[in-house]
Amino acid sequence: MAIFKRDPWILDIYRTYSGANHLYIRGRALEDQPLKHYEQQTLYQTLRNTWRTFATDEIRNAQVKLTLPNGKFFEVKADHEGYFLFNIKTDIDLDALTDKEGYLSFTVSFDEDNSAFAKAKRQKRLKINKFSGESLIPLETAAYGVISDIDDTIMHTGVTSFLKMRVAFNTFFKNYDRRLPLKGAASFYQLLHRGSSSNDQNPMFYLSNSPWNLYKYLEKFLDFHGFPKGPILLRDFPTPWDRTPKLKRPHKEHELINILKHYPHMKFILIGDSGEHDADYYKDVAQQFPDRIMAIYLRSVDHKKKMLRVKSIADGFTICPMLLVKESKEAVTHARENGWIV
């Protein structure tokens, strides 16, 4: 009978960002066991985790309820892939509900009045119906924000490798504690997070074109290697038969603009690499918000043709400094000269 045992219902909640009167919270309803990553896993354990990461069973059209610490609640319906998004403006002062780091804690649950919930409960597929999450609301002490790419910007990934074979190998065969961060990246990001006063608590946002399935993996990587805590913004990989409306802009550009619109009075430092399209996205965003981008740092990659193209963009860019850097120390020097870090 154990062969036919069904997985429990869970709500996977992603750390996102919100505003003082605007909730922007993502997650996914799944039939699955909670995924656990450990340090020093065996190869078998890593492969098993990787399989489970991608072999997900979504709960379509689930009714989901979000409850704030003050008891106020909101409800949304997940889509056909189980993804849900609370994108809600409210007159609640969310700042008053955050902790000292600017994080709003909340719980998410399945709607108990829904018939599907009653059926799952009868089948004993709901061991718990209260899942905790958090969303960043930047503190007033923040001097600026930092938006950073992940792949080959802070983590050695291999996006420029032939057919991206190195990306696949690293993802499937390496546990998060065996992945290498780029030299000096974590300490540089900590300096940016602390800012010029050493206590600014500047918000950090991490972008990647990786699928949401890798959220837990990347969260563990960032924590393990000492990067500042921040929202991790990934994307849904559409299938050929997926009818979900496509974004008008590429994922990274969409999130960049969404963050800037969320915090209209905040300036930002953008960090990426020269391997894919970061230079193009950052250039376009800086042109749309010329007074909001303080600097753009692009890590050099081992690809001559791509480097030449990005260098031509940087050389002709005048809205803000756009620097190609081989190591973090070059960006540290520039940020320190401008008084952004100590």
N, C-alpha and C positions, 0 to 999 in steps of 0.2 A: 504493500500500500504506500510505502514511502516514495516509490517511484512517481506516483500520481499526486504527491503532496504539492499544493500550490504555494507560491511565495506570498508573503504578506504584502499588504498595501503600505506604501511609504510615500512621504513627500520629501523630495530632494530640494533643498533651498539653497540658492546661490547668494553669496554676499554681493550686494549691489550698492547703489547710492540713492539717496533721496534728498529732498530740499526741506526747508523749514515748514512748508505747507504743501508738500508734494511727495507722495509715496511712489517709489519706482522699484518694485520688488519682483524678482523672477524665481521660478522653481519648476519642478516637474513631478507629476504624479506617476508612480511606477509600481509594478508588481515585482518586487525584488527584495533580497536581503540587504540591509545596510552594508555598503562596501567599506572594508577596513584595509588601510595600508599600514605596513609595519616597516621599521628599519631593518636592514640586513636580511631581507627575504631571500629565500632560495629561488633559483630560476623557475622551478615549477610553480612556486607561489606567485611569482611575478606574472608568469604566463596565464595562470588561472585568474588573477585579478584583471589582467588585460582583457581576457575573454569576457568576464563578467561586466567589465566596463562598457563594452560595446553590445553585448547580448542582452539588451534591456527590453522589457515588456511594458509599454506605456499604458496608462489608464485613460482611455479617450473620454473627453468631454466631462471630466470629473468636476464636481462642484466643490470649490475650495474656499475656506473662510480664514481670514487674517485677523488676529486679535492683538490690539495694542496694550501696553501696560496699564492704561487707564480704563480698560474694559471696552473701548470703542472697537467696532469690528467692521470689516468690509468683505464682500463676497465677489468672486469671479468664477468663470467657467473655463477650464482648461481646453486646449484645442485637441485635434484628433491625434496629436503625437504626445499628449499629456503635458505640454508646456503651458504654464500660466503666467500672467503678468498683471500685477497690480500697478496701474499707471493712473493714479488718482490724485486730484487736487482736493485739499481739505482745509477747513478753517481751524483745525486742531493745531496748536503750537507744538510741533514735533520736537523742536529744540529742547523744550522743557522735559522731554522724556528720554533724552540721550544720556550716556554715561560720560565720564571725564575725557574719554578719547573721541567722543562724537558719534558713538554707535547707538542706534535705536534697536532695542531688543523687541522681539515680537514672537508670537506663536502662530503656526498655520495648522489647520486641521481639515479633514473631510467634513462636508455638510452632513450632519447626522439625520436631517430630515429627508435626505435623498433616498430613493428606493434602492439604488445601487449600493449605498452604504449599508443598508439593512441586510442586503443579501450577503455582502462581504463579511459582515459581523456574524451572521449565521454560519458561514463557512469557516469561522475562526481565522480569518485572514487579516484581522485588525487587532494586533496585540496592544498597540497604543494608537491614540488619535490626537497627539499633541507633539508637534515638531518645532523646534526652536530655530530662529534665524536672527540675522542682524543686518542693518543697512546703515551706511555711513552718511552722516550729515555733518559736513565740515564745521569745525569750531570757528568762532569769530576771530580767534588769535591767528588763524592761518594767513600767511602773507601771499601765498600763491599755491597752485596745484601742480601736480606732476602727472602726465599721462605717458605711459611707457608701453612699448611693444614687449613681447616676451621672447619670441623665437629669434635666436641669434642676436638678441639685444641684451638679455640678461641670462639666457640659457643657451648653451651650445646645442644647436638643433640640427643644422645641416640642410637648411631650406634651399641652398644653392647647389647641393649635390645632385649628381645625375639621377633623373627621375625621382628625386627626393628619397632615394633608397636609405640614406642615413637617418632621415626623419623617421621612417618606418621602423628601422632597427632600434633606434633609441626609444621609441614609444613602446614597442612590444616586448623588448628584451631587457630593458634597464629599469630598475626601480628608482623612485624619485631621489633616494639618498645616494645613488650612484651617478646621477646626472651632474654635469659640471656647470656652475655659473661662470660667466665671463669674469675675468680677473678684475677685482676691485669694484665690481658692480654693486654688491650689497652695501659696502661701506659708503659708496657715493650716494646711494639712495637713502641711507640713514641720515647723511648730512643734509640732503635736500628736505627730508621729512622734518628734521629739527629746525632747519632754516637759520637765519642770521642771529636769532636770539637763543638758539639751542633748545628752544621749547615752543616753537611755532605750531608743531603738529600739522604741517602742511599735508593735505590729502594726497594719497597715491592711488592711481588708477592703472590697472594692468590690462592690456588688450592682446588678443591673439585670434588668429583665424582657426584655431583648433576647435573641435566640436565640444559641446557642453558635457559630453561623456567624460572628458578629461579634466573636469573641474576639480575634483577631489585630489587627483594626482598633482596638478599644478599648485593647488593650495598647499599641499604637503611640501612640495619643492621650495616654495617661497618661504614658508615657516622654517624649514630645516636649515636653509642657507642664510637666514637672518635678514631677509628683506622686510621692509616695513609692511605692516598689515594694510590691506586695501581691497577694494572691489576687484574681482576678476571677471572680465567680460569676454565671453566666448560666443560661439554661434551655433545655430542648428544647421546640420548638413542635409540639404534637401535630397530626396530621392527623385528618380526620373518621373514618378507618378504623383509627386507631391503637388497639391493644389494650393498650398499656403501662399498668400500674396508675397511677392518678392519685394525686398527693400528697394527704394528708389536709388539708394547709394550703396556702394560696397560696405560690408559690415563695419570695418574699422572707421571709415569716414562717417558713417551713420552714428556710431557711438561717440566719436570725437565731437561732433556737432551737438549731440544730445547733452553731453557733459557741459559744454560751454553754455548752452541755453539754460541748463539747470542752475548754473551759478553765474549770472550775468555780470556780477561785479568782481569776479575773480580772474586773475591772470594765470597763465600756465606756461610751464616748460614741457616741451615734447621731446621724447627720446625714442629712437628707432634704429634701424640698420639700413644698410645700402643694398641689401640682397633682394628685396621685393619692391613694394610700392609705397613704403613709408614716406619717402621724400615727396612723392606726388600728393599723398593725402595731406601731409603736414603743410606743404606749400599752399594747397587749395584752401585749407582751413585758415591759415594765416592771412590769406588774401581776403577771406570773408570777414575775419575778425582781426584787422591789422593792429589794433591797440591792445589786444588781449594775449598775444603770444610773445613771451620774453625771449625765448631762444629755442632752437631746434638742434639737438645733438644726434648725429647719425653715426653708428659704429661701422667702421670699414669691414668689408667682407673679402674673402679670397676669390674674387671673380673680376677679372680685368675689365670686361665689357660693361658689367653693371656699375663698377666703380667710375668708369669714365662718364657714363650717362648721369650718375648722381652728382659727380663733381661739376658737370656743366650746369646742372640745376642750381647747386649751391653757389657757384661763382657769380651767377647772374641774379641772385636773390638779395633784395635790399630791405625788405620789410622788417626783418629781425635777424640776428646772427644765426646762420645755419652752418654748423661746424661738422666736418668729417673727422672722427677721432678713432685712433687705433686702440687706445686704452682709456680706461676711466679717468686716469690721472690728468689727462688733457682737459676733459670736461670739468673736473674738480678745480683745476687752475682757473679756467674761464669763469666758472660760477663764483669762485672766491674773489676774483678781481672785480666782479660786478656787485659784490656785497650780498649775494644770495645765500651763502653758507659761511660758516666760520672755519 
